[in-house]
Amino acid sequence: MRADYPTLAQTIASLTEGETDTVALMATIACEVHHFDDRFDWTGFYRNVGNDTLKIGPYQGGHGCLVIPFSRGVCGAAARTGQVQLVPDVDAFPGHIACASSTRSELVIPVYDRAGALLGVFDIDSDQPDAFTKADAEALGGILRGVFGRRN
């Protein structure tokens, strides 16, 4: 089954139209993306709170790590480098933080506001190995830019 990202993008755009509160936007995106695809086991945001630190934001799924330094893990790498992290096997990722033992693969996308400041990262975990593709990263990145980069 091929993911219908155009429909997901349209749904999220409709639900978030006119909204400017970052937490409300994050909560809506986390919910919609989480329920979009069975591969997505944990879906949510880690917010940039300064001092090279991420703190858990709105999410769907089991518990997550509360605090992640930019220097550790997949989320930290995305925040530190500004690069999408597409990890087919989390056990092979140096410094991976195991917030949930069920996680096998991970996709983390840095999220910026319209001024170019790092808001945080959008993290999707899967209990399946090699669950994510570059097409997933590109489509979800486009959705995030559409919401947080939108000029209101």
C-alpha positions, -999 to 999 in steps of 0.1 A, spaced: 0 0 0 14 34 -10 10 62 15 -14 89 3 6 119 13 -13 144 -9 -45 136 11 -26 138 44 -12 172 34 -46 185 24 -62 172 57 -34 188 78 -36 221 59 -74 222 64 -72 214 101 -44 240 108 -55 268 85 -53 301 104 -38 286 135 -6 302 148 0 285 181 30 262 177 19 236 203 -16 234 188 0 228 153 24 202 167 -4 183 185 -26 183 154 2 171 131 14 144 156 -22 130 158 -29 130 121 5 115 111 4 89 138 -30 75 126 -20 78 89 1 47 86 5 14 105 43 17 102 42 47 126 45 34 161 54 66 179 50 100 164 58 134 179 79 164 184 109 173 205 110 210 210 141 231 210 142 247 245 177 263 241 210 253 255 213 225 228 184 207 245 152 191 231 122 184 254 93 162 245 64 180 229 30 168 217 31 132 206 11 100 200 21 65 212 38 52 243 61 72 266 91 91 251 123 104 265 116 137 283 149 154 275 174 148 247 206 168 243 217 178 208 248 156 214 229 123 217 207 101 197 189 103 164 168 134 174 199 151 187 217 145 154 188 160 135 188 191 157 226 194 157 231 190 120 199 203 105 197 171 84 169 146 81 179 113 99 166 82 81 177 53 102 168 18 90 182 0 121 184 21 153 207 -5 170 233 3 144 231 41 150 259 53 173 246 68 205 209 58 198 188 65 229 163 36 234 133 54 247 112 24 238 125 -11 233 101 -18 205 117 8 182 135 -7 152 138 22 127 134 59 129 128 90 108 136 124 123 130 157 105 143 191 117 115 217 119 120 254 114 98 284 118 94 309 89 123 330 102 146 299 99 149 292 137 149 256 148 116 248 165 126 212 172 124 179 154 96 157 143 103 121 152 86 90 139 95 55 153 85 22 138 85 -12 154 94 -25 119 130 -25 106 138 -3 76 103 11 77 109 45 61 120 58 27 134 90 13 99 95 -2 84 95 33 110 120 45 104 143 15 66 142 18 65 147 56 92 175 53 70 192 28 40 190 51 60 204 80 73 233 58 38 240 47 25 243 82 54 260 101 68 279 71 34 293 62 30 331 63 -2 338 82 
